[in-house]
Amino acid sequence: MHVLLGIIYHSIGGFASGSFYMPFNKVKGWKWESYWIIGGLFSWLIVPPVAAYLTVPGFAEIISGTAMPVLQFTFLMGILWGIGGLTYGLGVRYLGMSLGNSVVLGFCAAFGAIVPSIYYNLNPTDGKITFTDMLARPGGKMVLLGVLICIIGIAISGKAGMMKEKDISPEESKKSVAEFSLVKGLIIAVISGILSSFMNFGIEAGKPMAEVAVAQGYNPLFQNNVAYVVILWGGLTTNLIWCTILSLKNKAYTDFVDKSSPIARNVMFSAIAGTTWFLQFFFYGMGESKLGNGASSWILHMSTIILTANFWGFYRKEWKGVKSKTLTTIIIGIGVIILSVFLVGIGNYMD
């Protein structure tokens, strides 16, 4: 029953993550940095402490009583993840929901599964699997095989993107993805996928806070909500700095006083997007508490997001007008990525 509930919670969280960018498409007349930071304020600053207060009312005391090295490292993981989250938005902006999410989340799933083991190889910790352990264990070898297949799937998806560029005119492509740019999008997506994986390690680094929450009698289902507050402070720091720089450079701050744009409507849809985004980790924490395996939870979460995002990509007709060979190629690419995700999950389960 715990496994079934874990899968259900991860599916809900994955659907939220794969869908959160859709409300941004309803924002009119604003530059990207304007609606991204409004959504981010809800994602990283407003909603997380509200969720923590409703589920773990003593979260502030737990954070203040946590050892500084734990807080600093959790915050650092949040900063690195924040760069990944920032570039995730850019990746989807340039590649679209389908191709952008497939590439970003494929890398995110793969690196999220192996980055912690590399860290523990450099900093051995009792009970933690190192990269050397992975090389010596059947499950670890399965994970590495999954990572290799993931890269193959991403390469196939990238090939589909290049075929798409040849199949349809730039004008036709921009009907579904307003700023489509394959080369720029792929570079950003690779960076985003690698750095976004640090959220998984941030959750692992913040486990001492979750353990205190459980020890104090709070529902284990919501234990990770305490760590999210610290991790997302890091994400907010990164995104706020970059969006401020862009806003000053592009004078995007005028968006908030430009009466020719629907300001209230834009804030509302940005807030919906940001809140929906946070729900992915709210339900991720619930699912992870049921499955009890951080890496496998991460993989299940990623696979659900990839499926959801591609559903929205096809719904938005991002592949409309391409040749059947191109459509077949992107479907194969998505399938290979999902296969790799499950191989990584099986490998982690074996260990």
N, C-alpha and C positions, 0 to 999 in steps of 0.2 A: 504493500500500500504506500509506503514511503517513497519508493521509486516512482510509482505512478503519479503521486502528487508532485514529486520533483519535476517530472517531465511536463506535467500540466503547467506548473508555475513558470518553468523555463520557456514554454511555448507562448504563454501570455507575454512574458518579458520580451521575447524575441519578436513577437508581432508588434509590440509597442516601439521597439528600436527600429524595426524595418519600415515602420509607418510614420515615424516622427517628422521626417522631412516634408511630408505631403502638405501640412498646413503652411509651410513657408512658401509654397507655390501660390498661395492665395494673397500673399503680401504684394501690394502694388506701389510702384513709384519710389521704393527705398533701395539704397545700395545694399549689397550683401552684408557688409560689416554692421550695418544698422540693425537689421532684423536678427542677425546671428547673435549679437551681444544681448539684445533684449531677451531672446529665447534662452541664452546662456545664464542670464541673471536668475531666471526661474529654475533652470536645470541645476545650477551649481550653488546658488546662494539662498534662494527663497524656499523652494520645495524640500530639499534634503533635511534641514533642521526641523521643519514642520512634520515631516514623516517620522523623523527620529523621536520627536517629542510625543507624537501620538502612539508610538509603539514601544519606545524605551525612554520614558519621561526623565530619567536621571542621566541622559546621555552627556550633558554638559559636565557633570561631576566626574563621569568616567573619563572623558577626554582630559580634563584638568588634572586627573590623578594618574594619567598614563606617563610612563617614562619618556623623557625628552627624545632619546634616540629613536624610539618607536614612532613618535609623532613626526619627527624630522624625516625619517625614511619613508613613512607613509605619504607625507606631504610631497616629498621629492618624486615618488612614483606618480602622484597626481599631476605634478608639473609636466613630467615626461608624457604621461597619458594626455594631458591637456594639449600638447603640441600635436599629438595624433588626432585628437578630437577636432582641433582647429583645421588641420589639413584634410580630415574626413569630409568636412563641409565643403572644402574646395574641390575635393575629388569628385563628389557627387555633382557639384556645380558644373564641372567640366566634362564629366563622363556620363552623367545620368544615373538614375536609380539602379538600373540593372547592371551595367558594366562596372560602374563605380563601386557599388557595394560588393560585387563578386570579387574584385581585385583587392579592395581594402580589407574586407572581412576574411578573405582567404589567408592573406598574410597575417592578419590579426589572430586568427584561430591557430595558425601554425606556431607563430612566435610566442603566443600566450601560453602554449603548452611546454615550450622548451626554455624560455628565458629564466624562469625560476630555478631550473636545474643547473643552468650555467652559473647563476649567482651562488648557489649552494656549493658548487664545485670550488669556487674561489673563497667562499666563507662557509666551511662545513658546519652544519647544525644537526644535532641529534634528531633522527627520525625523518630527515628530509632527503629526498632522492637527488643525487648529483648527476651531472651530465655523464660522468664516468660510469655511474651506476646504470644509466640508460643504455650505454653502449654494451654493457655486460649482461643485460636482462632481455629476455624475449619481448616483454612489453615495451621496453625502451626502444628496441630496434623497430618495433611496430610503429611507435610514435614517429621515429625518424623517417620511416618509409612513408608514413602519412604526410609528413612535411614535404618530402620530395615530390609526391604525387600532387600535393597542393600547388607547388610551384609549376608543375606541368599544366595543371588545370588553369592557373592564372595566365600562363603563356598562351594556352588555347583561347582563353577569353580575350586576351590582348590581340591575338590574330583576328578574332571575330570583329573587334573594334576597327582594325585596319581595313578589313573587308567591307565593313559598313561605310567607312569613309569613301571607298571607291564606288559603292553601289548607289549612293544617293548624294544629291547636291548639298553643299553647305547650307543653302537656304532651307532645304527640306529637313535636314538634320536639326537645325535650330528651332524648328517648330515644336519639337519635343524636349530638346535640351538647348536652351537659349544660348549658352556659351560653350558649345561642344568644342573640345580641343583634346585630341587623343594623346599626343606626346606630353603636353603639359599635365594632363589629367593622370596619365599612367605614372609619371615621376612622382607626383604628389601622392597618389594612391599607395605606392610602395612605401614611401616614408610614413604615411598615415597608418598603414597596416602594421608596420613594425612597432611604432611608438604606441599605438592604441592598445597593444597587447599588455602594456604596463599596468592597465587597470586590474588585470587578473593578479599581478604580483602585488599591487597596492592592497588588494583585498587580503592576500596572504600576509603581507607585512602588518596589516591592521588587525590580525587575528587576536592579539592580546586584549584589545578593547572588546571584541566580540565575546571572548571568553569571560571577561569580567561581567559583561551584561548578563550572560547566562548564570554565572555564579551568584549574581545579585537577585536572581529569581525571575528575570524577564523572559518572555517567550523566546526560545531558541530560533523560532521562525524568523524573527526580526533582528537577530544579533548583529548582522552586518551593517545595519542602518547607522550605527555609531561610526564605523570606519569610513563610510561614504562621506560623512560631513567633512572629515579631514582630507580625504582624497580629492574631493571636489573643490575644496579651497585651492588646492594646487592647480586644478583645471581652470578655475576662474582666474587665477593669477595670470596664467599664460595667455588665455583668450582675451582678457581685459586689456592687457598691454598691447597685444597685436591689433586688436580692433580699434583701440584708441589711436595708434599710429596710422592705421588706414583711414580712420575717420578724419584725422587732421590733414592727412595728405590729400584725400579726395573731397574734403569739406562735406563729408557725409553727415556730420552733426546737424546740418541744416534740415535733414529729413524730419527731425523731431519737431520742427516748427513750420514746416512747409505745408500750408493749408490746402495746397492743390492735391495733396495725397491724403488718403483716408487714414489719418493717424491712429484713431481709436481702433479701427478695424485691423490695422497692421500690428498694433500692440497686442490685440486679442489673439490673432493667429500665431504670432511669435510666442506668446505665453502658452498657448495650447501645444505648440511644437516642443517648447522647452519642458513643459510638464510631462508630456507623453514620453519624451526622451528619458526623464528620470525614472519613469515607471519601469523601464527595462531592468534597471538595477534593483529597484524595490522588489520586483518579482524574481530577479536573479538570486538575490540574497535568500529569499524564501526557498527557491529550488535547491540552492547549494546546501542549505541547512538540512534538507531532506536526503540528498544524495550523498553528502559527506565526502565528495571527491572534487576538489577545486578545479583540476585540469579537465576532468570529464564534464563537469558542469559548464565550464567555459566553452568547450567544443559543442555541446548540445545547444547552448545559447547562440553561438555563432551560426550554426547550421540553420536554425529557425529564422534568424535574421536574414540570411542569404536567400532563403526561400521566399520570405515575405517581401523583401526588397525587389526581387525579380518579378514577383507577382505584380507589384505596383509599376515596375518598369514596363512590363508588357501591357498593363492596363493603360498607361500613358502613351502607348504606341511608340516607344522609343526605337523599336526595330521595324516599324512600318516602312514598307517600300524596299526592304533589302531582299536580295536573292535568297532562294531556299537554302542554298549552300551556306550562306552567311548565318541564317537563322539556325540551321543544324549545328554549325560550329559553336555558337554561343550556348546552345542547349547542352552540347557535349562538354564544353568548358565548365558550365555550372554543375553538371552532373559529376565531373571529375573532382571539382572542389568539394562538393558535398561528400563524395566517397572518401576523400582524404580526411575530412572532418571526422567521419565515423571511424576510420582506421586509427586516428589519434586517440579518439575516445576509447576504443577497444584496448589499445595499447596501455593507456593509463589505468583502465579497469583491471588488466592483467597484473599490473604491479600493485 
